[in-house]
């Protein structure tokens, strides 16, 4: 960011609630602060006012046009990588956000969400149904979406049951609620665990009318917002839902990725494990039928999982950082 204090030839005085400051006083304060980097307590001694008034003087200088702050244009998107992704991979659209050197994963998620959120929000049709999963990157994306103009009165549906009894801000239930409120939408919650203890319990829950109604609405969604995990980076592992023995069994079954608690192989086919019948979430075959399935990913650690989901026809649109995009394009 470049900051310049510009001296104008006029000699007028500016009346304020703090007194009357001449242009010369305002310009001196602005020059010392913006150009020379002098602390406000030192400026106060040179200008002849209290330190508390220096901040007010700087504001007055900006209001009167004596100070003009300019920011060089910054392009957050990598359009060339976006074109490569949609040309070389089976994607309808791609948003690639540039990563800044030294960013942590958490900072990258926030940057990606901030710039991509309004773009994704603008693509959602009025009165449509939106299926929503959970995840930290998805939370950053939907936080930005909720602050942008959204579709008129959408139906926001929780696409997966609750991971545990204490859902956090990045769980599907909270993300769906966050989107529904500012857009004046309807929020449908899936009041079940993400993993049930047995197939019998799952069938009993599916026998409830409320549960069936939510799944019927999910199957009719026009858009889905989801995250992708793997056997090293998944909310189910992080929260202790899956134990080491479970992860070993999933490895043996060929699992490379996880979407909505459903583990799939390199071709995007759900692995044949006991967990498949215990997951309370939108099935992958129904997810494939949704016209636009948007995945938000920060980082390059889930490249194999994304490739598998693309081979299986699960993903349609991708929000990713430039490092992740390059890793995805490598040898593809």
N, C-alpha and C positions, 0 to 999 in steps of 0.2 A: 504494500500500500504506500502510495506517495502522498505527502501532505504539503500543501503550499499555502503560505500566507501572502496575500497579494495586497500591496499598498495602493490605495486609491487617492487621487489628488484632492478630494474634498476635505474641508475642515470642520464639517458639521459635528455636533455633539449628539449623543444618543441618550435620551432620558430613559431611565429604568427605575424599577422599584428600589434599587440599591443606591441610587444617586445618578449623577450625570457623568458619563465617561466620554472623553473625546476620542475621535478616531485614532489619534496618536497613541493614547493609552491602550486602546483595544488592539491596535496593530503591534505594539511592543509586546504585550502579553502573548499574542498569537505567535509572533516570531520566536519568542523565547521558548514557548511550549512545543510548537509543532516543528520548527526548523532546528532549533538548537537542543531540544530535549531537556530543558531545564525543569527541575521540580517546581511544583506550584508554590511551596513555601518560600523558595528563593525568588520566584517571580514576584510574589507579594512585596518583598523588600525592595525590588527595583521599581515596581510600578507605583508603590505607595498606597496599597490597599491591604486589607486583611486577607489571609490565605483563603478564608471561606468565600471571598468575593471573586477570587481568580477564576474559579469554575464558572461562575455566573458571567464574568466578562468574556470568557471563551465561547460560551453559548450565545451571548449577544453578538459577538463578532461573526459567528456562523450565520445567525439569523439575518444580519445586515449585509451578508455577502462579502464581508472583508476576508473571510476564510473560505476557501473552496477545497474540499477533500475529494480527491479523485482516486479511483481504484482501477487499475488496468484490467481489461477484459479477461475473465478466466473461464475456460471451457471445461466443465467437469466430465463431459462424456468423450469417449474415444470412438468416434464415428467409423474409423477404418476397421477397428476390431468388431464393431457391431455388424458391419457389412460382411465381414469374413464369417462370423458366426451364422448369420442367416443364409449365406451362400453355401457354406460347406457342411452345415448341420441341419437336420430337420426341425427348424425353428421358425415360427411365424414372426417373431420379433425378438430383439435383444437390446438391452440397455447396459452399456459398459461404463462404469464410473472409474475415473482415474484414482489410483492410490497415491497418497503423498508419502515420500520417504520418511521413515521413522514412525509411521502410524501403528498403533496397537490394533489388534483385531477388533476391540470394542470401539475404538475411534473410527475404524474403517466401516464398521456396521452403521454407525451414525451418519457418516458422510454419504454412504451408499443410499441409505434410507432417505436422507434429506433431499437429495437431488432426484432420485428415481420415484419417490412417493407420489408427487403431483402428476407425473407422467402416467403412472399406472392408474391413478384415480380418474384421470380424464378419459380413460379407455373403457370404463365401466358404464354400461347402458342404464338409463333411468328405469326404475321399477324392476330391475333384474335381481336374480338370486345369486349370492356370492357365498361359496363355501370357503371356510377359513380354518387353517391349521395353526400350529404354534411354532415358536422358535425365536431366538434372539435377533437374527437378521430380519425376520418377518416382523418382529415387534418394531424395530427401527423404521422399516418401510411403512407399516400401517400407522405409526405415530405421525409421520409426515403426510400420509394420505388423509388422515382425519383432520388435519389443519388446512387441507386444500379443498376447493369446491368439489363436491362429489355428486354421484348420481341421485336423482330424486327418489326418495323413499325406497331404498333397496331392502331386500330381505337378506340378513347376514346370518349364516348358519354355522354353528360349531361343527367341524368336520370330524372330530375325534373326541372320545371321552376324556375325562380328567386323568392326568398322569398319577396324581395322588390327591389326598384330602386337603392340601394347602396349595391351590393353584397360584402361580406367580404371575407377574405382569407379562411374561412372554408365553403363557399357556394359551391354548386356543380359545378358551372361554373368555379370558380377559381381552384378547385381541379382537374378538368378534364384538364384544360389548363396546370397546373403544371406537370401533368404526361405526356402529349403529347409532350411537348417541348424537354426534354432531351432524350426521346426514339425515336425521329424522327417520331412520330405518327401523325395521322390525328385527328383533334379535331372537333367534331360536337356539336354545341351549340343549346339548346332549347330556342329559343327567345320568351318565353311566361312568364307570371306570374305563380307562383306556384298555387295560387288560383285566379280564375277569378270571376268576380262579379255575373255572372249568367250562367245557363246552355246554354243559347243562345250564349253568347260570347264564351264559350268553343267549341261549335259546329262550330262557324265561324272560330276560330283559327285552328281547326282540318281540316277545309276545305282548308287550305293553303298547297300548295305542299311542302314547306320547312318543315313545322311542320309534315306532314305525313311521309316525308322521314326520319326524325329523329326517329319517333316512329317505323317505320319499321326496322330501324337499331337496335334500342333498343331491339325489340322482337327477333332479331337474335343473341344477345350477347351470348358469351360463359361464361363470368364471370361478376359478378356484385359486386361492393364494396359499401356497404350501412351502415348506422347507424340505431339505434333503439331509439325511444323516448317514452315518456309516457305523461300522462296528467299533470305531475308536471315538466317534463324535456323535453321540445321540443322547437325547434327553432321557431316554429310558435307561441308559447305562449310567448317566450322571446322577439320576434320582434313585438309583438302586432297584429299579423295577426288574432289570435283568442282571443276574449274577454271573460270575465268571464261567460257570458250567453252561449257562444258557448261551453265552457268547461263543463258547467252543462249539456247541451244537449248531449254531447259526453258521459258523465258519465251515463246518463239515457239510452243511447244506448248500454252500456256495454263495452265501449272502455277501453282496458288495454295497448295498444301499438300503436305506429305510425311509419310507414316506408314510406318514399317518400311522406309524407303528407297524407297518407292513414291510417285511424284509424281502428283498428281491435279488435276483442274480444278475449276471453281466448282460443278459438279454431283456431285463426288465420284467421277468416273470416271477411271481411271488413264490418264495421257497416253500417246499412242502415240509413244514415243521408243525408241531403241536400248537405253536403260538398263533398260527394262521386262523384257527377256529376260536381263538380267545380274544381277538382284537375287536374292539368296538369303534369302528371308524369306517369311513367311506371306502368300499372295496376298490382295488386298483382297476378292475375292469370297468367300473362305473366312472372312475376318475378319467380314464382314457376317453370316455364319451363326452366329457365336458368340452365345449368349444375352445375355451382359453384357460389353460392351466399355467399359472405364473409361478416360477420358482425364484426365490431370492437367496443368494449365496454370497458370503464374504470369505475370501481366501481360496486357496488351491488344494485344500486337503481332501476334497470330496469329488475329485475329477472322475474317478472310476464309477462312483455312484451316479453322477450326472450322465455319463455316457450310457450306463445301463438303462437309466430311465428314458433317455432319448431313443435307444434301440427298441425299447418296449412301447414307444408311442405315448408315453405318459405326459411328457412335458411339451408345451407349445411355445411358451415365452420364458425368457431368462433375464434376470437382473443379477449382475455379477460385477466384480472389480476387474481391472485390466490384467492383473497377475493371474487370476483365476481363468480369465478368458484365454490367455496365451497357453496355459497348461491344458485347457480343454481342446484347443486347436492343434496342439502338438501331436504329430503322427495320426491326424484324423483326416 
